[in-house]
Amino acid sequence: MSELTREKLGSAALIEMEDKHGAHNYHPLPVVLAKGEGVYVWDVEGKKYFDFLSAYSAVNQGHCHPKIVGAMKEQAETLTLTSRAFYNDALGPYEQFITNYFGFDKVLPMNTGAEAVETAIKICRKWAYEKKGIAEDQAKIIVCENNFHGRTTTIVSFSNDESARKNFGPFTPGFIRIPYNDLDALASALAEENVAGFLVEPIQGEAGVFTPSEDFIPKAKELCNKNGVLFIADEVQTGIARTGSLLAVCGNCTCENHCEKQATYAKPDILILGKALSGGAYPVSAVLADDEIMMVIRPGQHGSTFGGNPVAAKVAIAALEVVRDENLSQNARRLGELFRSEMNKIIAKTDLITKVRGKGLLNAILVNDTPDSETAWNICVALKENGLLAKPTHGNIIRFAPPLVMTEAQLMDCVAIIEKTILEFKK
């Protein structure tokens, strides 16, 4: 199809084309986007919207950030891929940059969040056999109910989302599932034999921005330390300034680099990053750990043709520099507090919304209806008509996660759209 033909197609035709030729593994909101800049996106008819999802927090730095796009274009015109059969001149500087940025000895570069989670699981198991002395094939990893770490076969093996599991078995063994935000359950699971790691999201995004108690993450880390178990933080969605600090495990620290003096900082033994690591410009993910853990991986035991490619390396450095130089953690924290305050004012005016929860600019509102209702979906369609894009999760929850480059004035414009839509909505 020529560029000219593509430009002439309207939303209905493009939606029909996807429906006919693409697998039906997503249920998108009925809007076809053609352009993005900062906090805004435009559909093929030219209508402008606030993006209040940020590609599930991949676009923290805003759409098409010129520094990130510039780094990508410059490297793409020079060298795109060598595989890891050879060294390239971009990977080493990137590895030095990201390990210094997050305070770890080593990084293993991958492409997607699910790949990074799989990598962390493999590292944890290998560490268990070679360092902890667990008998081979006996290692167990603790996970939480209502987790979302991706959709590979291994990951859905420990999911309790039946839509992700039905007819995809047989499943991978070796996981213990406990309630989220339950330290007693974690302590009991850690007492079992052959436990190697605890894999956890500091905030469960896909579960509806389920934000745990303030002491859950630091105390979970303490329990893991006490039991000689690796604490594995999946910060694919919550990391890179989204929650008002560089990482959600940093607690209330707004530093742009790790500071182990912060009492609330629960440094993971293994850190998993993705999404905003590239600012949404390119698939980039990473697993970070110190030498004692990472060095169990030797040549030929794990890898990726595209992992650590020169374009990814340059894009990730630029994306992390934007977070640091534009103070996006601090902006997310300040605007997040303002947003939740404004949502509570709306909640006081209506019975349609019962609660707002979240941290930084990762938030959700709970719709006063059952999870199997279409109310939240219909509210999102109404929001779209009023110029703001968001998406339901778990049926009756709407997640709000705008780009972190948003200004206070833009946020208040969005609050006005949300208020108008909610107060005028009819079930």
N, C-alpha and C positions, 0 to 999 in steps of 0.2 A: 504494500500500500504506500502511495506517495505521501509526502508531507502535506501537500496541498489537499489531497483527499481526506487525510486525517483531520485537518483543521476544519473541514466543512461538516464533519459529522457532529450531530448534537448529542446531548446527554442520553436521550432515549435510545438512539441507535447504538451508542457505545456500550450502554448497559446490556442491550440485547446481544451484542457481539460477544461480550464476556460470558453471558449466560449460555450462548450456543457453543462456544469453542473452549471455554475454560472449565476446569474442574469446579464443582460446587462445594468447595471447602471453606468458603466465607459467606457471610451475609452482610454486605456493606450497606451503609446508609445510602439512599438514592441520590447521590451527588457525584458528579464526575469532575475531578479536579485537573486543571491544566497548568497552573502556575502557582508558585509560592514565594513569598518574600517576608522575612521577619516573622511576625505573628499572624500574617494574612495568607489566605489562599484564594484562588479564583477558579470558578468552574468554566466549562467550555463555552458557556454563553456569556461569560464575562462578569458574573455576579461575584461579589467580594464577600468573604467570610472571615471571622476570627476563627483560628484553629485552636480548639480547646481540648485537643487530644495529643498533639505533638507526636503523631505516629507511635503511640504508646510510650512516650517519653524518649524517643530517639532524637527528636528535633529540639532538644533543650536550648541549643544555641540559635534557634530561629531558622526558618527556611532559607536555603541558599545563602548562608553567611558568606560574604565575599572573601574572607580570609581562608575559610575551609575550601570553598570552591576553587579559589586561586591556587591553593596548594595541590589540590587534586588535578587541576588542568595542567599545571606546570610539570608535575611528575608523570602524568599520563602521556605527555608529549615527549618524555625522555626515556623512561623504562617502566613497563607495567608489571611484568612477571618474569621471574627467573626460576621459580620453584625453589625449594630449599636444597636442591642438588648443588647449588652454588651460593656463595655469599653475595649480598648486594650492598650498595653504599648507603641505603636508607634504613635498613633494619637495626643495625647496631646503635646508631644515634637514637632511634625510637625506643629501643629496649632500655638504654641508659636513661632516657627522659622519663619514661613511664614508671620505671622502678624507683627512681628518685622522687617522683611526684607523689607516689602512693606509699613509699617507705618499705619496699620489699627488695630482696636480693635478686630475684629472677622473675621473668615473665615468659609464658608460653603463649604465643599469638595464634588466634583462631579467627573465624569469620563471623559466625552467628552466635547468639546467646545459647541456643540449645547445644551447639558444638562445645561451647565453653563449659557448660554444666557437665556434659559427658566427659570432658577432659578432666574436670575436677574430681569426678567420681573415680575415674581410672587412677589418677594420682593418689587419691585417698586410699584406695584398695592396695595399690602397690606399696605405699608407705606402711600400711598395716602389716603386710606380709614380710617386708624386708627390714623394717625398723622396729615395729611393735612386737613382732613375733607371733602374730595370729597365723594359724594354720591356713595354707592356701585354700581358696574358695569358701572360706568360712566368715569372711568379714561382713559386718552389718553396718549400714548407714541409717541414722535416724532422720526422718523427715517429718513434716507437719501436715495435718489434714488441711484440705482446701488449698494446697500449694499449687503454684504454677511455675514450672521450671522449663517448659518447652513441650514438644509433642513427639519426640523420638520414642521408639519402642521401650527403651529402658526407662525413660522419664515417665511415660504414662503408666508404667508398671507400678509406680508408687503414688499415682494420682488417685483421688477418690471421685473424680469427675467421670461419671459413667459414659457421658457422650464422647469423652476422649479415649475410653477403654473398650467400649462394646465392640466385639468382633475384631479386636486387634491382638488377641493373645496367641500363643502362650506368652506369659510375662516373665520378666527378669526377677529372680529372687534376690534377697540380701538387704531388704529394707524394713525398718520398723517405723510405723506411722503413729504419731501422737497428736493430741490436740495442740493447736497453736496457742501461744501465750500461756502455757501451762508448765511452770517450772517443776512442780511435783511430778508430773508425767515424764518430763525430761529426766529428772533424777532417777526415776524408776527404770526408764529405758537404758540409761547409762549403766545401771547396775547389771544388765544382762551381759552374758559372755560375748566376746569377739566383736565388740562395738568399736568401729574405726573412726567414724565421723558423725557430725550433726550438720546437715544441710538445711539452711533456713533463709527465707526472705525477711529482711528487717521490717518491712511492711508488705503485707500481701496485697499486691496491686490488683491482680485479676480477680481475687476473691472479694473485691469491692472496697479496696483501700482500707483493709482491716489493719488498724494501727495498734500495736500491742502496748502494754503498760511500759512506762519509762524504764523500769528496771529489768524488763525481760531479756533484752539482748545482752547487757553487761553481765547479768547473773548467769545467763546461759553460757556465756564465754567462760566464766569462773568455774562452772560445773564441768565443762569440757576439759579445762586445764587440770582440774582436780582428779579427773578420771583418765587422763592421758588419751583424750579423744580430740580429733581435729575439728575445730570450729570453722565451718565453710559458709561464707556469706555470699548469697546470690544477690548481687547489686546491679543486675542487668537493667532493671527498671528504676530502682531507687537511687542508684549511684549518679555521679557526675553532677552534683549540686541540686538535684531535683527536690530533695526534702529540706533544703535550707542549710545543709552542710555538705562538704565534699562527698561524703558517704553517709548513708543513714546510720551506720554503726558508730559514726562519730558523735552521736547524741546531739547535744546542744552546742557543739563547737562549730564556728563559722570560719575557721582557718581554711585557707586554700590548699594547705599541705598538712600531712599528718603531724600530730603532736601527741606523743604518748604520755605527756604529763596530764592530759585531760582525763579526769576520773571517769568520764562517761564514754571514753573511747574504748570499744571492745575490738581490738585489732584482730581480724580474722587470721587463722592459720593459712587458709586458702581464700582468696578474693576473686570473685567472678564478675567481669565487666562486659558490657556490650552496648547496644543501642546508641546512646549519646556519646560513646567513645569516638564516634565518627561524626557527630552532629547530624546524623541522618543522611549523610552524603554517600556512604559506601559501607558495605558490610565489614565491620571490624569488631572483634571480641578479644578478650584476653583473660588468662588465668595467672594470678600472681601468688607467689609463695616464697619463703626463705629457702636457703640452700638445703637445709636438712631434709626438707620435704620435696622440693622440686628436683633435686639431683637423683631421685630414684628413677627418673625417666632418662633412658639412654638411647643412642642412635638406633633408629628402626622400630622403636616401641610405640611411638605415637607421632602423628604429623598431619599435615594438610598441604596440598599443592598450593593453595592460595594464601594460607595463613602466613602472615609476616611479609606479604608482598610489598614492593616499594610504594605503591599508591596508598595502600592502607597505612603504612608507617607514617607517611607525610601528612595524610588526612588526620590521623589520630593526634599527632603532635599539635597541629593547628587547632583541632577541636578542644584539646585540653588547655592550650594557651588562651583561647577565647574565654573559657570558663574562669580562668585565673584573672586575666586582664580586665574583663568586664564585670567582675565581682558578682557573678551569677548566683553563687550560694547565698550571699547576703540579700540580693534582690528577691530570690525565691522565698527566703524566710520572712522578709518584711511584707511582701505582697500576699503570702499565704495567710499570715495572721489577719491582714485586712480582709481577704476574701472570706475566710470563715466567719469573721465578725459580721460581714454584710449578709452572708447566707443565713445566719441566725436571725437577722432582722426580717428576712423574707419568711423564714419558718414561723415566726411569731404572727404572721399575717394570714397563714393558710394551713389547712389540714392535709394538703397534698404531699408536703415534704415533712418528714419527721426528724431528720438529723443530718448534720454535716460532720464529716470526720476527715482527718488527714494530717499531713505535715508538709510544711513548705508549700510548693505548688503542685503537690500530689494530693488531690482531695476527691471526695465523693459525697453525693447527697442520696439519702434513702427515701424512695418513693413509697407513699402509704398505700401499697397494694401488694398482692401476692407475687412471688417470684415468677409464676407462670403467666402473669398478666402481660398485656401489651402496653401498659400505661407508660413505662419508662421509655420504651421505643417510640411511642407516639409523641412524648414530650421532646425527644431528640429530633424527630421530624419537624415539630413546631419550632424548635430552636433553630434548625437549619433554615426554615422559611424566614426567620427573623435575623439571620446573618451570623449564626454561631454554630460550630460543628463540635458535637460531643457524641459519645456512644454508650449505650447501657452495658452493664456487666452483671452477671448473676440475676438477670431478669428485672429486678426492681431497684437497681442501683445505677446511678449515672456518674461516671468518672469524669472529673475535670482536671486537665493537666496541660495548661497552655505553655508555649515556649517561655523560657526563663528570661528572655530579653524584653518581655512585656513591661510597659511603663504603668505607673499608677493610673494615669488618665485612661489608658486603653483598658486596664482591668475594670475600672468603674464603668466604662461603656459596656463591657461584657456583663457586669453585674446588672446593669439596667436591662439588657436583653433577657437575661435569665429571669429577673423579677417580672417583667412584662409577660413573658411566656408562661411562667408558673401561675401568675395571678389570673391570666385570661384563659387558662387551659380548662377544657371540659372533657371529662372522661367519656 
